[in-house]
Amino acid sequence: MEMLLVLGSITAASTAERPRLEPAVMTDLLWSVATATDHLEHVYVSTSPGVLNLAIYVLAGSPEEARNVSRRLCERAVKQSPALSGWSCV
């Protein structure tokens, strides 16, 4: 396995309806939904109204595996956080 970077976003259905979320809150949320099998190493989040830009580093055997792990993390965060109701992973 090697540490791989995956870039992604979580977007709101409508930016007018969604407040700006603090990067530290989103970073904590991603760490809280991670499991040992995700092999999460680092998370960086930047935000603007209606958009969360993610840089997720995971230990994985291939870029495809890293993308799949990152997608699952993103989807778990959206499902488990009331603050992300109506948001989706891109």
KAMO-V55154 format. One record per backbone hydrogen bond with DSSP energy under -1.0 kcal/mol. CO is the residue of the C=O (numbers start at 0). NH is the residue of the N-H. Records with the same first field share a line. If there is no record, write none. Layout:
CO->NH, NH
This chain:
1->59
3->57
5->55
7->53
8->89
9->51
10->87
13->16
21->25
22->26
23->27
24->28
25->29
26->30
27->31
28->32
34->37
35->38
38->58
41->56
43->54
45->52
47->50
49->11
50->47
51->9
52->45
53->7
54->43
55->5
56->40, 41
57->3
59->1
61->65
62->66
63->67
64->68
65->69
66->70
67->71
68->72
69->73
70->74
71->75
72->76
73->77
74->78
75->79
76->80
80->83
81->84
83->86
87->10
